[in-house]
Amino acid sequence: MTPAAGAALRVEALAAGYQPEIEVLAGVTLGAAPGRITAVIGANGAGKSTLLRVVFGLLPARTGRVLLDGRDCAGLRPDQRKRLGMAYVPQGGSTFAQMTVDETLRLGGWILRRRPAELRARLAHVYELFPALVPLRRRRAAELSGGQLRQLSLAKEFVVMPSLLLVDEPTAGLAPRVADDVYALLDRSRGLDITVLLVDQNIVEAMQIADDVYLFGMGRVQREGPRAVFAADLAGIVRSALVG
């Protein structure tokens, strides 16, 4: 499953790290096909979250390329990548405690601030996609549960509909029932023509919604393929992920 020429996202021979001469990513090559959910799984420290930071421009690549719909993103800041259609939901969320749900969503539509009619229409659409947020729209983020905050972090990125959604550990620390709701929301992205690159340690759950899977270990791709290939040896995959 090499990165196809028509992939929404292509990452080629990517190397990156946080300290000189220490590589967290060591020549990673992968692709995320349009309209599909691609899961990156693996142990802590395998480089999964670092991959997303490099793709979104939060950490520079030392070597290699990130291409969005064929365009090389070298030198582009995160805000510039967002304007091209990228959206990023970090593991810790992306909300401010004192902002209300409605204020947070409006922040997600910042680039539409000079087009109020379009912004209102987009906010109405997001509330349709995330109906659980409707009765919470005047609540501050500090008053929300963990599951509600995850929904809000996702919803904020749908105000300006992305073509590529990068999601880092969306259910970390959530109760299983709440986590199921979050996965269901991600699963619905297929109907919105959004490509999802999902980083997750919840291997079994992530594979329920993934179309394609990459197993990371020590900053490299250890194994790749469609979900069916991984599902056939799920126990072995889990063991591989645990040992990094």
TORKOL-4160 file (C-alpha; in steps of 0.2 Angstrom, whole numbers, padded with zeros to 4 digits, m for minus):
244
<pt num="1" X="0000" Y="0000" Z="0000"/>
<pt num="2" X="0012" Y="0013" Z="m0006"/>
<pt num="3" X="0006" Y="0031" Z="m0007"/>
<pt num="4" X="m0004" Y="0033" Z="m0023"/>
<pt num="5" X="m0001" Y="0048" Z="m0035"/>
<pt num="6" X="m0020" Y="0053" Z="m0031"/>
<pt num="7" X="m0018" Y="0052" Z="m0012"/>
<pt num="8" X="m0025" Y="0067" Z="m0003"/>
<pt num="9" X="m0010" Y="0066" Z="0008"/>
<pt num="10" X="0007" Y="0059" Z="0003"/>
<pt num="11" X="0022" Y="0059" Z="0015"/>
<pt num="12" X="0038" Y="0054" Z="0007"/>
<pt num="13" X="0054" Y="0049" Z="0016"/>
<pt num="14" X="0050" Y="0060" Z="0031"/>
<pt num="15" X="0063" Y="0063" Z="0045"/>
<pt num="16" X="0061" Y="0074" Z="0060"/>
<pt num="17" X="0065" Y="0076" Z="0078"/>
<pt num="18" X="0065" Y="0088" Z="0093"/>
<pt num="19" X="0084" Y="0087" Z="0097"/>
<pt num="20" X="0099" Y="0088" Z="0086"/>
<pt num="21" X="0105" Y="0071" Z="0079"/>
<pt num="22" X="0090" Y="0062" Z="0087"/>
<pt num="23" X="0077" Y="0057" Z="0074"/>
<pt num="24" X="0059" Y="0053" Z="0080"/>
<pt num="25" X="0054" Y="0050" Z="0062"/>
<pt num="26" X="0066" Y="0040" Z="0052"/>
<pt num="27" X="0061" Y="0040" Z="0034"/>
<pt num="28" X="0043" Y="0038" Z="0035"/>
<pt num="29" X="0033" Y="0036" Z="0019"/>
<pt num="30" X="0014" Y="0034" Z="0019"/>
<pt num="31" X="m0002" Y="0040" Z="0010"/>
<pt num="32" X="m0020" Y="0043" Z="0015"/>
<pt num="33" X="m0032" Y="0040" Z="0001"/>
<pt num="34" X="m0046" Y="0053" Z="m0002"/>
<pt num="35" X="m0062" Y="0050" Z="0008"/>
<pt num="36" X="m0055" Y="0036" Z="0018"/>
<pt num="37" X="m0049" Y="0034" Z="0036"/>
<pt num="38" X="m0031" Y="0029" Z="0038"/>
<pt num="39" X="m0026" Y="0024" Z="0055"/>
<pt num="40" X="m0008" Y="0025" Z="0062"/>
<pt num="41" X="m0006" Y="0013" Z="0077"/>
<pt num="42" X="0009" Y="0009" Z="0088"/>
<pt num="43" X="0016" Y="0010" Z="0105"/>
<pt num="44" X="0020" Y="0026" Z="0115"/>
<pt num="45" X="0036" Y="0034" Z="0108"/>
<pt num="46" X="0034" Y="0026" Z="0091"/>
<pt num="47" X="0033" Y="0044" Z="0082"/>
<pt num="48" X="0014" Y="0044" Z="0078"/>
<pt num="49" X="0010" Y="0061" Z="0086"/>
<pt num="50" X="0026" Y="0068" Z="0079"/>
<pt num="51" X="0020" Y="0063" Z="0062"/>
<pt num="52" X="0004" Y="0074" Z="0063"/>
<pt num="53" X="0014" Y="0089" Z="0070"/>
<pt num="54" X="0026" Y="0088" Z="0055"/>
<pt num="55" X="0011" Y="0086" Z="0043"/>
<pt num="56" X="0002" Y="0101" Z="0050"/>
<pt num="57" X="0018" Y="0112" Z="0050"/>
<pt num="58" X="0021" Y="0113" Z="0069"/>
<pt num="59" X="0038" Y="0104" Z="0068"/>
<pt num="60" X="0049" Y="0106" Z="0053"/>
<pt num="61" X="0054" Y="0091" Z="0043"/>
<pt num="62" X="0073" Y="0088" Z="0042"/>
<pt num="63" X="0071" Y="0078" Z="0026"/>
<pt num="64" X="0057" Y="0072" Z="0015"/>
<pt num="65" X="0041" Y="0080" Z="0009"/>
<pt num="66" X="0023" Y="0082" Z="0014"/>
<pt num="67" X="0011" Y="0084" Z="m0001"/>
<pt num="68" X="m0008" Y="0089" Z="0000"/>
<pt num="69" X="m0017" Y="0085" Z="m0016"/>
<pt num="70" X="0000" Y="0085" Z="m0025"/>
<pt num="71" X="0005" Y="0102" Z="m0018"/>
<pt num="72" X="0022" Y="0102" Z="m0008"/>
<pt num="73" X="0019" Y="0110" Z="0009"/>
<pt num="74" X="0037" Y="0114" Z="0012"/>
<pt num="75" X="0039" Y="0131" Z="0021"/>
<pt num="76" X="0020" Y="0133" Z="0024"/>
<pt num="77" X="0015" Y="0138" Z="0042"/>
<pt num="78" X="0001" Y="0129" Z="0050"/>
<pt num="79" X="m0012" Y="0143" Z="0046"/>
<pt num="80" X="m0007" Y="0142" Z="0028"/>
<pt num="81" X="m0009" Y="0123" Z="0028"/>
<pt num="82" X="m0026" Y="0126" Z="0036"/>
<pt num="83" X="m0031" Y="0137" Z="0022"/>
<pt num="84" X="m0027" Y="0123" Z="0010"/>
<pt num="85" X="m0039" Y="0112" Z="0019"/>
<pt num="86" X="m0029" Y="0104" Z="0033"/>
<pt num="87" X="m0036" Y="0103" Z="0051"/>
<pt num="88" X="m0028" Y="0096" Z="0066"/>
<pt num="89" X="m0036" Y="0090" Z="0082"/>
<pt num="90" X="m0022" Y="0087" Z="0095"/>
<pt num="91" X="m0023" Y="0075" Z="0109"/>
<pt num="92" X="m0025" Y="0088" Z="0122"/>
<pt num="93" X="m0039" Y="0096" Z="0113"/>
<pt num="94" X="m0040" Y="0114" Z="0106"/>
<pt num="95" X="m0052" Y="0123" Z="0117"/>
<pt num="96" X="m0050" Y="0138" Z="0129"/>
<pt num="97" X="m0058" Y="0135" Z="0146"/>
<pt num="98" X="m0067" Y="0152" Z="0147"/>
<pt num="99" X="m0074" Y="0152" Z="0130"/>
<pt num="100" X="m0092" Y="0146" Z="0127"/>
<pt num="101" X="m0096" Y="0132" Z="0114"/>
<pt num="102" X="m0103" Y="0145" Z="0102"/>
<pt num="103" X="m0087" Y="0156" Z="0104"/>
<pt num="104" X="m0076" Y="0141" Z="0101"/>
<pt num="105" X="m0085" Y="0136" Z="0085"/>
<pt num="106" X="m0084" Y="0154" Z="0079"/>
<pt num="107" X="m0065" Y="0154" Z="0083"/>
<pt num="108" X="m0065" Y="0139" Z="0071"/>
<pt num="109" X="m0073" Y="0149" Z="0058"/>
<pt num="110" X="m0061" Y="0164" Z="0060"/>
<pt num="111" X="m0056" Y="0165" Z="0042"/>
<pt num="112" X="m0075" Y="0168" Z="0038"/>
<pt num="113" X="m0076" Y="0182" Z="0050"/>
<pt num="114" X="m0078" Y="0195" Z="0036"/>
<pt num="115" X="m0092" Y="0184" Z="0028"/>
<pt num="116" X="m0105" Y="0184" Z="0043"/>
<pt num="117" X="m0119" Y="0176" Z="0032"/>
<pt num="118" X="m0108" Y="0162" Z="0027"/>
<pt num="119" X="m0101" Y="0160" Z="0045"/>
<pt num="120" X="m0119" Y="0158" Z="0052"/>
<pt num="121" X="m0123" Y="0145" Z="0039"/>
<pt num="122" X="m0108" Y="0135" Z="0043"/>
<pt num="123" X="m0111" Y="0136" Z="0062"/>
<pt num="124" X="m0129" Y="0130" Z="0059"/>
<pt num="125" X="m0122" Y="0115" Z="0048"/>
<pt num="126" X="m0110" Y="0111" Z="0062"/>
<pt num="127" X="m0124" Y="0111" Z="0075"/>
<pt num="128" X="m0133" Y="0099" Z="0064"/>
<pt num="129" X="m0118" Y="0087" Z="0063"/>
<pt num="130" X="m0115" Y="0088" Z="0082"/>
<pt num="131" X="m0133" Y="0090" Z="0089"/>
<pt num="132" X="m0126" Y="0086" Z="0107"/>
<pt num="133" X="m0118" Y="0103" Z="0107"/>
<pt num="134" X="m0134" Y="0113" Z="0104"/>
<pt num="135" X="m0140" Y="0113" Z="0122"/>
<pt num="136" X="m0122" Y="0117" Z="0127"/>
<pt num="137" X="m0119" Y="0132" Z="0116"/>
<pt num="138" X="m0119" Y="0145" Z="0130"/>
<pt num="139" X="m0108" Y="0134" Z="0142"/>
<pt num="140" X="m0090" Y="0137" Z="0144"/>
<pt num="141" X="m0078" Y="0124" Z="0140"/>
<pt num="142" X="m0072" Y="0122" Z="0158"/>
<pt num="143" X="m0090" Y="0116" Z="0162"/>
<pt num="144" X="m0090" Y="0102" Z="0149"/>
<pt num="145" X="m0086" Y="0084" Z="0152"/>
<pt num="146" X="m0071" Y="0075" Z="0143"/>
<pt num="147" X="m0082" Y="0068" Z="0130"/>
<pt num="148" X="m0091" Y="0085" Z="0126"/>
<pt num="149" X="m0074" Y="0093" Z="0125"/>
<pt num="150" X="m0068" Y="0080" Z="0112"/>
<pt num="151" X="m0084" Y="0083" Z="0102"/>
<pt num="152" X="m0081" Y="0102" Z="0103"/>
<pt num="153" X="m0063" Y="0100" Z="0097"/>
<pt num="154" X="m0069" Y="0090" Z="0082"/>
<pt num="155" X="m0083" Y="0102" Z="0078"/>
<pt num="156" X="m0072" Y="0117" Z="0078"/>
<pt num="157" X="m0063" Y="0110" Z="0064"/>
<pt num="158" X="m0079" Y="0107" Z="0054"/>
<pt num="159" X="m0084" Y="0125" Z="0053"/>
<pt num="160" X="m0072" Y="0128" Z="0039"/>
<pt num="161" X="m0074" Y="0110" Z="0031"/>
<pt num="162" X="m0057" Y="0102" Z="0029"/>
<pt num="163" X="m0052" Y="0091" Z="0015"/>
<pt num="164" X="m0039" Y="0082" Z="0027"/>
<pt num="165" X="m0042" Y="0080" Z="0046"/>
<pt num="166" X="m0028" Y="0075" Z="0057"/>
<pt num="167" X="m0034" Y="0068" Z="0073"/>
<pt num="168" X="m0022" Y="0063" Z="0088"/>
<pt num="169" X="m0028" Y="0050" Z="0101"/>
<pt num="170" X="m0046" Y="0057" Z="0101"/>
<pt num="171" X="m0053" Y="0045" Z="0114"/>
<pt num="172" X="m0038" Y="0045" Z="0127"/>
<pt num="173" X="m0045" Y="0045" Z="0144"/>
<pt num="174" X="m0063" Y="0043" Z="0139"/>
<pt num="175" X="m0075" Y="0030" Z="0146"/>
<pt num="176" X="m0079" Y="0017" Z="0133"/>
<pt num="177" X="m0096" Y="0022" Z="0130"/>
<pt num="178" X="m0091" Y="0040" Z="0127"/>
<pt num="179" X="m0076" Y="0034" Z="0116"/>
<pt num="180" X="m0089" Y="0025" Z="0105"/>
<pt num="181" X="m0098" Y="0041" Z="0102"/>
<pt num="182" X="m0082" Y="0050" Z="0096"/>
<pt num="183" X="m0077" Y="0035" Z="0084"/>
<pt num="184" X="m0095" Y="0036" Z="0077"/>
<pt num="185" X="m0092" Y="0055" Z="0073"/>
<pt num="186" X="m0076" Y="0051" Z="0064"/>
<pt num="187" X="m0084" Y="0037" Z="0055"/>
<pt num="188" X="m0097" Y="0049" Z="0048"/>
<pt num="189" X="m0083" Y="0059" Z="0040"/>
<pt num="190" X="m0084" Y="0047" Z="0025"/>
<pt num="191" X="m0100" Y="0055" Z="0020"/>
<pt num="192" X="m0093" Y="0072" Z="0020"/>
<pt num="193" X="m0078" Y="0068" Z="0008"/>
<pt num="194" X="m0065" Y="0071" Z="0022"/>
<pt num="195" X="m0049" Y="0061" Z="0022"/>
<pt num="196" X="m0045" Y="0057" Z="0040"/>
<pt num="197" X="m0027" Y="0052" Z="0046"/>
<pt num="198" X="m0030" Y="0045" Z="0064"/>
<pt num="199" X="m0017" Y="0042" Z="0076"/>
<pt num="200" X="m0023" Y="0030" Z="0090"/>
<pt num="201" X="m0017" Y="0018" Z="0103"/>
<pt num="202" X="m0034" Y="0010" Z="0105"/>
<pt num="203" X="m0030" Y="m0002" Z="0091"/>
<pt num="204" X="m0045" Y="m0013" Z="0091"/>
<pt num="205" X="m0057" Y="0002" Z="0091"/>
<pt num="206" X="m0048" Y="0012" Z="0078"/>
<pt num="207" X="m0048" Y="m0003" Z="0066"/>
<pt num="208" X="m0067" Y="m0004" Z="0067"/>
<pt num="209" X="m0068" Y="0013" Z="0058"/>
<pt num="210" X="m0051" Y="0013" Z="0048"/>
<pt num="211" X="m0050" Y="0008" Z="0029"/>
<pt num="212" X="m0031" Y="0007" Z="0029"/>
<pt num="213" X="m0018" Y="0005" Z="0043"/>
<pt num="214" X="0000" Y="0009" Z="0046"/>
<pt num="215" X="0009" Y="0001" Z="0061"/>
<pt num="216" X="0023" Y="0012" Z="0068"/>
<pt num="217" X="0038" Y="0006" Z="0078"/>
<pt num="218" X="0054" Y="0016" Z="0082"/>
<pt num="219" X="0050" Y="0030" Z="0070"/>
<pt num="220" X="0047" Y="0019" Z="0055"/>
<pt num="221" X="0033" Y="0010" Z="0046"/>
<pt num="222" X="0034" Y="m0008" Z="0052"/>
<pt num="223" X="0018" Y="m0014" Z="0043"/>
<pt num="224" X="0005" Y="m0007" Z="0031"/>
<pt num="225" X="m0011" Y="m0013" Z="0022"/>
<pt num="226" X="m0030" Y="m0012" Z="0022"/>
<pt num="227" X="m0040" Y="m0016" Z="0038"/>
<pt num="228" X="m0044" Y="m0033" Z="0032"/>
<pt num="229" X="m0026" Y="m0038" Z="0032"/>
<pt num="230" X="m0023" Y="m0032" Z="0050"/>
<pt num="231" X="m0039" Y="m0039" Z="0056"/>
<pt num="232" X="m0034" Y="m0056" Z="0051"/>
<pt num="233" X="m0019" Y="m0055" Z="0063"/>
<pt num="234" X="m0026" Y="m0043" Z="0076"/>
<pt num="235" X="m0018" Y="m0052" Z="0091"/>
<pt num="236" X="m0001" Y="m0051" Z="0083"/>
<pt num="237" X="m0003" Y="m0033" Z="0078"/>
<pt num="238" X="m0007" Y="m0029" Z="0096"/>
<pt num="239" X="0008" Y="m0038" Z="0102"/>
<pt num="240" X="0019" Y="m0029" Z="0089"/>
<pt num="241" X="0012" Y="m0012" Z="0095"/>
<pt num="242" X="0015" Y="m0015" Z="0113"/>
<pt num="243" X="0033" Y="m0019" Z="0110"/>
<pt num="244" X="0036" Y="m0004" Z="0099"/>
